Amino acid sequence: MSDTAFRVRKYIDMLAKALEEAKATAKPSREVGEILKLAGLYLEDAKYYLSIEDYITSVSCVAYAEGLIDSLRMLGLTEFQWERNKVKKVVVAGTFDIVHPGHLYFLRKANELGLTYVVVARDVNVVKNKGRPPVMSEADRLAVVSSLKPVYRAVLGDITDYLKPLLEIRPDIVLLGPDQQVDETQLARELERRGLSPVEVVRVKERINGYSSSQLIRRIIELNRVS
């Protein structure tokens, strides 16, 4: 998800919470009820326009809804608070050699937590860790990942210090995949030792249909042998 889309979604979420509180505290009258209903319709329109990536119209709809409930509050007919939450930075890392549904699921989970930054492994580190070169070069893998909808920004990893990109991005959350051989507690401690605190380190537990790039590569080799 782009930065614009993410911020529009946060605006919609903020309005939705305020509207629920406004409904709960509104003074009972037909006129107030009609205004709150109209605000709800604008909110639904905003969600629709966000879904088709018409961000300008989406923001306009949210702004109309905000104006309606703010007017009720100014008149003393309801009460609510705006929750202005900080947008969190989320970092994920991986090879992303052959992008598959498992990767997309992983990135969507990250995007649910905040703006998603992706650290793409360097070619030399792939060889070191997997014992084989990647199918695609690091430049190509970076280009593919950068084009994915849930990704806010993608960067190449560091050849000698895998934590260096995190020190530059300064994330609030590090999200690990189910198969990444990293200890959550040790990673959090190391980040704290190097001046990043607090950083929440969490893991996606489940995989989608057992997808993995290595399995796909083996499958491609088998199909080529058969053909």
N, C-alpha and C positions, 0 to 999 in steps of 0.2 A: 504494500500500500504506500502511495506517495505521501510526502509530508503534508500536502494540501488535503488529501483525502482523510488522513489520520486526524488532522486538526478539525476538519468539519465534523467527523464522527464524534470527537470529544465534545464539540460544541453541542451537538444533538444530544449526547448522553447527559451533559450538564443541564440542558433545558428539560429533558425528560424527568430528571430527579426533581428539579424545581417545580415542574408542573404537578407532579404527584403530591408534593408538599403543599402547593397552593390549593389543590382540590381538598386536601384533608383539613385545611384550616380556613377555608372560605366560609363567609357568612352566607347562610342559606337564602337565596332569592333566585327567581327565574332568570333575571338579567345576568347575574354573576355566573350561573350555570351555563348560559348560552355562550358567554365569553370564554369560559374555560373549555367548553366543547369546541369552539372555533380554534382556540390555541392548540388543542389536540389534533385537529384536522391539519393545521399547518405543520405540526410536528410529523405526522404521517407523510405528508407531501415531501418534507425535507428528507426523510429516510428513502423515499422512492427516488428522488432526484440524485441523492448520494449513490444509490445502487446503479444508476445509469451514468455516473460520473459527470453529471451536470452540477458542478460544485457551486457555481454562482447562484443558480436558482435554489439550490439546497440551503445555502446560507441565508438567502433572502427569506425563505420560508421560516427558518429558525428565528430570524430577527423579528418577523411579524409576530410570531408566537411569544417571543420574549417581551415585545412591546405591550402585548395584551395583558400578560400576567403582571408585568411591572406597573401598568396603569392601575390594576386592581389593588396592588400593594400600596401604591401612593395614595389611593382613596381610602385605605384602611379596611378594605373588604377581604383581604387575605394576608397571609404572612408566609415567607419562605426565605431560604438562604441560598445564595449561589455557591456551589462547590467548585472552586477553581483549582483543580488538581494539576500538579506538575507532570509534564509529559516525560515518561521514563525512557531511557535508552536501554535497549536490549541487544546483547551481542551473542551471536552464534558463530561457530567455526566448523569448517569441514573441507573436504576435497572437492565435492560437487563435480565429480568426473563425468558421470552421465546422470543428468538431472531426471529424477523419476517421482512418482506420486509420494513416496516417503519423504523426499526432500521438501516437496510442496506442503505436506502436512506439517512438518517440522517448522517451516518458515511461517505458516499461518498461526501456529501456536505461539511463536515468538511475537508475531504482529499483534496478537491479542493482549500482550503485556506492555507494548509500547513501540517506539520507533525501532525498526530492526536494522542493525548493522551486522554485516556478514564478513568474517575473515576467511578468505580463500587460501588454502594451503599452497605453498610454493612447490614447484616441480621437484626440487632437490629434496625437500622434506617428505614428499610423497614416496619417492624412491627409498628414502631412509626408513620410513615407517611401514611401508607396505611391501617393500622388496621388488617393486616394479615401477616403471614410469607410468604416469597417467596417460589415458587415451588422448585427452585434449591438453594443450599447453595451459600454463597458468593464465596467460593473457586471454585465451579463449574462454576458459572457465570463469574468469572474472567478468568478461563481457556478458556471458549467458546469465550469471547470477544477478548482475546489475540490472538486467532487463526484466526480472521477475517482479510481479506486482506487489508482493508483500515486503520487498526489500527497499529500505530507505537509502542505504548506501552500502556498497561492497568495497573492500580493500584487500590487497594482498597481505599475507602474513609476513612475518620477519624470518629470515633464514636461520638465525642463531638464537633469537629470544622470542618464544611464542607468546609471551605476555606483552611485548612491546606495543602491538596495536591496541590492546586494552588500556594501556597507560595513556595512549593518545586519545582514545574515544571517551574514556572515563564513564563506563556504563553504570547503570543502577542494578541491572540484572544480567547474569550470564546464564544462558539456557544451554544445557547439554543434551545431546541426543541419547537414545537408549543404549547404543553400542559404544559410545565414546569412553575410552579407558582413562577417565579422569576422576579422581576422588573429590567430591564436592567440598568436603571440609578442608582438605589440604589446599585446594585452589583458593577458597575464601581466605584462608590464613595467609597464603603467599601474596594475594592481592592487597590484603591489609598491611602486611610487612612492607610492601612497596608503595604504600601511600594511598591506596584506594580503599576507602571505607566510608560507610558500609556498602558492600556489594552482595546482593543476594544471588546465590548459586543454586539453581534448580535444574531438574532433569525431566525430560519427557519420557515417561515410562514405557509407553506402548509403541509398537511399530505398525505400519499399515501393510497388511498382506505380505509381510516378510521381505519387502523390497530392499535390495542393496545393490550398489554399483558393481561390486565384485561378482555377484550372482548374475547380473545382466551381462557382464562381459563374458562369463563362462557360457551363458546361454547363446550369445552371438557366435562364439567360437564353435559350439556344437551345431548350430544351424548352418554355418558355413561348411562344416565338414560333411553334413548330410547333402547339401546342394552340390 
